Amino acid sequence: MFQRRRWLIPWLLMAPGLLWLIVFFVIPNVQMVIMSLSSGTLGTGYRFTGNVGNYGEALTAFPTQFRNSIVYGGLATILTFVIGFPLAYGIAFRGGRYKNILLFLVIAPFFTSFLIRTISWRIILGESGPVLWLGRDALGLFPDNFTILRTPLAVVSGLVYQFLPFMVLPLYTSLEKVDFRLVEAARDLYAGPWRRTGAIVGGVFGALLGAAVLLGLGYASIGGDGTAVLVVGAVVVGLFGAAVGGLLISEAFVRVIFPLSLPGVFAGSILTFIPAIGDYVNAELLGNPRTQMIGNVIQSRFLEQNDYPTASALAFILMIAILVAIFIYARLLGTEELSGGR
């Protein structure tokens, strides 16, 4: 009898996890969908009417907040990748016996409350904080009226800091699985420095990154006086990218290491972008009313205006975006690449 019912063992092992997901994920999401199609007020009560107009309002009434979420979340994802890939590469290939210590330092901020970490950034980026003291008062790099707090720069800086570990850890996981003998073999086959092409690629990527950051943060524009700032910023960052590409990037990196790390790149991008576009704490504490993100709208509709149908519709739209991103990832790379299976 035991042999005939062995097929039950996997289901029994998964039962606690499945029960947890049903109670704390499936049921609340079903309730959220029902609420998003309901009508009424908190005083009179809500009833299910199939009102799809809540989704129309959710998609059309908050264009600025949707744009801010996509732009700030996208910039945070790109910047965490630019910062996190060299960090993960160094830990994976150069960490040696200090790997565990370095990984602990990456996740050490998680031992402090998310809210406390955000408030600390208000001090760091404030008028009397160390950033402005060094850049504006000590070195004179910024004008006297320059400020960081309550600007898009502060919001994106907070997002990058908060979600950097979500990028570093998947990248490290992928890079750690790369057999370095493949890199040595590539070098033996003349995959050496990538001087000219690396400089070109690094310069183009740097220029695009600089332009995206300046446009996304509102420090430059296409047309008018902002064009000069855009061009100068793109050129400066492009030159830095060309130097990095020409001096540090090798053909072995381009042909072997980076392709094998793509699962980590995609996973880190998803894990960073999805929570970044739904975040509201950084925009609330580090930004201003013009930098509000869609998470701030959901929080306000739920807790302040008690507009549960619209808030539920917005939350469901974000959840659909998460599912679409995961589906695209699974179709492109599959889940086996991250688990080591075949």
MARLUMMAR-808284 format. One record per residue (C-alpha): residue in three letters; x, y, z. Coordinates in steps of 0.25 Angstrom, whole numbers, padded with zeros to 4 digits, always signed. Layout:
N
ALAXYZ...
# end
This chain:
342
MET+0000+0000+0000PHE+0011+0009+0003GLN+0018+0007-0010ARG+0005+0010-0017ARG+0003+0023-0010ARG+0017+0029-0011TRP+0012+0039-0021LEU+0006+0046-0009ILE+0019+0049-0002PRO+0023+0061-0011TRP+0009+0067-0009LEU+0010+0065+0006LEU+0023+0072+0007MET+0018+0083-0001ALA+0005+0084+0007PRO+0010+0094+0017GLY+0015+0104+0007LEU+0003+0102-0002LEU-0006+0105+0010TRP+0002+0117+0013LEU+0001+0122-0001ILE-0014+0120-0002VAL-0017+0127+0011PHE-0008+0139+0010PHE-0007+0141-0005VAL-0018+0134-0013ILE-0030+0138-0004PRO-0025+0153-0002ASN-0023+0154-0017VAL-0037+0149-0020GLN-0043+0159-0010MET-0034+0170-0016VAL-0040+0166-0030ILE-0054+0166-0025MET-0052+0180-0018SER-0046+0186-0031LEU-0059+0182-0038SER-0068+0188-0027SER-0075+0201-0024GLY-0079+0209-0012THR-0073+0216-0001LEU-0067+0213+0013GLY-0080+0219+0020THR-0090+0211+0011GLY-0082+0199+0009TYR-0076+0193-0004ARG-0083+0183-0013PHE-0079+0175-0025THR-0084+0181-0038GLY-0074+0177-0048ASN-0070+0192-0049VAL-0058+0192-0059GLY-0058+0207-0059ASN-0049+0206-0047TYR-0038+0201-0056GLY-0040+0212-0066GLU-0039+0222-0055ALA-0027+0215-0049LEU-0020+0215-0063THR-0023+0229-0067ALA-0024+0238-0055PHE-0010+0236-0050PRO-0001+0238-0062THR+0010+0246-0055GLN+0011+0235-0044PHE+0012+0224-0054ARG+0022+0231-0061ASN+0030+0234-0049SER+0029+0219-0044ILE+0034+0214-0058VAL+0045+0225-0059TYR+0050+0224-0045GLY+0049+0209-0044GLY+0056+0207-0058LEU+0068+0217-0054ALA+0069+0210-0040THR+0070+0196-0047ILE+0080+0201-0057LEU+0089+0208-0046THR+0088+0196-0037PHE+0093+0187-0049VAL+0105+0197-0052ILE+0109+0197-0037GLY+0105+0183-0034PHE+0112+0175-0046PRO+0126+0179-0043LEU+0123+0177-0028ALA+0118+0163-0031TYR+0129+0160-0040GLY+0139+0164-0030ILE+0133+0155-0019ALA+0131+0143-0028PHE+0145+0143-0035ARG+0154+0151-0026GLY+0147+0150-0012GLY+0155+0137-0008ARG+0154+0134+0007TYR+0147+0147+0009LYS+0135+0144+0001ASN+0126+0141+0013ILE+0130+0154+0019LEU+0127+0162+0007LEU+0114+0155+0005PHE+0110+0158+0019LEU+0113+0173+0017VAL+0104+0173+0005ILE+0092+0168+0013ALA+0096+0175+0026PRO+0087+0187+0023PHE+0075+0177+0024PHE+0077+0176+0039THR+0072+0190+0040SER+0058+0194+0038PHE+0055+0199+0024LEU+0049+0211+0030ILE+0061+0214+0038ARG+0070+0213+0026THR+0061+0223+0018ILE+0061+0233+0029SER+0076+0232+0030TRP+0077+0236+0016ARG+0069+0249+0019ILE+0081+0252+0028ILE+0092+0248+0018LEU+0085+0256+0007GLY+0080+0268+0016GLU+0085+0282+0015SER+0095+0280+0026GLY+0098+0266+0022PRO+0112+0260+0018VAL+0108+0260+0003LEU+0105+0275+0001TRP+0116+0279+0011LEU+0127+0272+0002GLY+0121+0275-0012ARG+0116+0289-0009ASP+0123+0295+0003ALA+0137+0288+0003LEU+0139+0286-0012GLY+0130+0296-0018LEU+0125+0287-0029PHE+0110+0291-0027PRO+0104+0305-0026ASP+0100+0310-0013ASN+0085+0308-0016PHE+0087+0293-0020THR+0079+0283-0012ILE+0077+0268-0013LEU+0067+0265-0002ARG+0052+0266-0008THR+0057+0264-0022PRO+0056+0252-0032LEU+0071+0250-0029ALA+0069+0247-0015VAL+0057+0237-0018VAL+0066+0229-0028SER+0078+0230-0019GLY+0069+0224-0008LEU+0064+0213-0017VAL+0078+0209-0022TYR+0082+0208-0008GLN+0070+0200-0003PHE+0070+0190-0014LEU+0085+0188-0018PRO+0086+0175-0010PHE+0074+0169-0019MET+0083+0172-0031VAL+0096+0167-0025LEU+0092+0154-0020PRO+0086+0148-0033LEU+0098+0153-0040TYR+0107+0147-0030THR+0100+0134-0031SER+0101+0133-0047LEU+0116+0138-0047GLU+0119+0128-0036LYS+0115+0116-0045VAL+0124+0121-0056ASP+0135+0111-0058PHE+0148+0120-0058ARG+0155+0110-0067LEU+0146+0114-0078VAL+0151+0128-0077GLU+0166+0123-0077ALA+0163+0115-0089ALA+0157+0127-0096ARG+0170+0135-0093ASP+0178+0124-0098LEU+0170+0125-0111TYR+0174+0140-0112ALA+0162+0146-0105GLY+0170+0157-0099PRO+0168+0172-0097TRP+0156+0178-0104ARG+0163+0192-0106ARG+0156+0199-0118THR+0143+0192-0118GLY+0142+0192-0103ALA+0144+0207-0103ILE+0133+0209-0113VAL+0123+0200-0106GLY+0127+0206-0093GLY+0126+0221-0098VAL+0112+0218-0105PHE+0107+0211-0092GLY+0112+0222-0083ALA+0106+0233-0092LEU+0093+0227-0092LEU+0093+0224-0077GLY+0097+0239-0074ALA+0086+0244-0083ALA+0076+0235-0077VAL+0079+0239-0063LEU+0079+0254-0066LEU+0066+0253-0074GLY+0060+0244-0063LEU+0064+0253-0052GLY+0059+0265-0059TYR+0073+0272-0059ALA+0073+0273-0075SER+0063+0273-0086ILE+0062+0271-0101GLY+0061+0285-0106GLY+0064+0299-0099ASP+0074+0301-0089GLY+0074+0287-0084THR+0080+0282-0097ALA+0094+0287-0093VAL+0093+0280-0080LEU+0089+0267-0087VAL+0100+0268-0097VAL+0111+0271-0087GLY+0106+0261-0077ALA+0105+0250-0088VAL+0119+0253-0093VAL+0126+0253-0079VAL+0119+0240-0075GLY+0122+0234-0089LEU+0137+0237-0088PHE+0137+0231-0074GLY+0130+0219-0080ALA+0140+0218-0092ALA+0152+0218-0082VAL+0146+0207-0074GLY+0142+0199-0086GLY+0155+0200-0093LEU+0164+0198-0081LEU+0156+0188-0072ILE+0147+0180-0082SER+0153+0168-0089GLU+0148+0159-0100ALA+0147+0147-0091PHE+0138+0155-0082VAL+0129+0159-0094ARG+0129+0145-0100VAL+0129+0136-0088ILE+0126+0143-0074PHE+0115+0152-0078PRO+0107+0142-0086LEU+0107+0132-0075SER+0103+0143-0065LEU+0091+0147-0072PRO+0081+0138-0063GLY+0086+0146-0051VAL+0085+0159-0059PHE+0070+0156-0063ALA+0067+0151-0049GLY+0073+0163-0042SER+0066+0173-0051ILE+0053+0167-0048LEU+0055+0166-0033THR+0060+0181-0033PHE+0050+0187-0043ILE+0037+0181-0038PRO+0038+0185-0023ALA+0045+0199-0028ILE+0032+0203-0036GLY+0023+0199-0025ASP+0031+0206-0014TYR+0025+0218-0007VAL+0034+0220+0006ASN+0046+0227-0002ALA+0037+0236-0010GLU+0029+0240+0002LEU+0041+0243+0011LEU+0052+0247+0001GLY+0043+0254-0010ASN+0033+0264-0012PRO+0018+0264-0017ARG+0023+0264-0031THR+0032+0252-0029GLN+0020+0243-0024MET+0020+0229-0029ILE+0008+0220-0032GLY+0011+0213-0018ASN+0008+0226-0012VAL-0005+0227-0019ILE-0009+0213-0014GLN-0005+0216+0000SER-0013+0229+0000ARG-0025+0223-0006PHE-0025+0212+0004LEU-0022+0219+0017GLU-0026+0233+0015GLN-0037+0234+0004ASN-0043+0220+0007ASP-0045+0218-0008TYR-0043+0203-0007PRO-0048+0200-0022THR-0038+0209-0029ALA-0027+0205-0019SER-0030+0191-0022ALA-0030+0193-0037LEU-0016+0200-0036ALA-0010+0189-0027PHE-0016+0178-0037ILE-0009+0185-0049LEU+0004+0185-0042MET+0002+0170-0039ILE-0001+0167-0053ALA+0012+0175-0057ILE+0020+0165-0047LEU+0014+0153-0054VAL+0017+0158-0068ALA+0031+0161-0064ILE+0033+0147-0058PHE+0026+0140-0070ILE+0036+0148-0079TYR+0048+0143-0071ALA+0043+0129-0071ARG+0041+0129-0086LEU+0055+0135-0089LEU+0063+0127-0079GLY+0055+0117-0071THR+0056+0115-0056GLU+0066+0104-0057GLU+0078+0113-0060LEU+0077+0119-0046SER+0075+0106-0038GLY+0086+0098-0046GLY+0076+0088-0051ARG+0075+0083-0066
# end
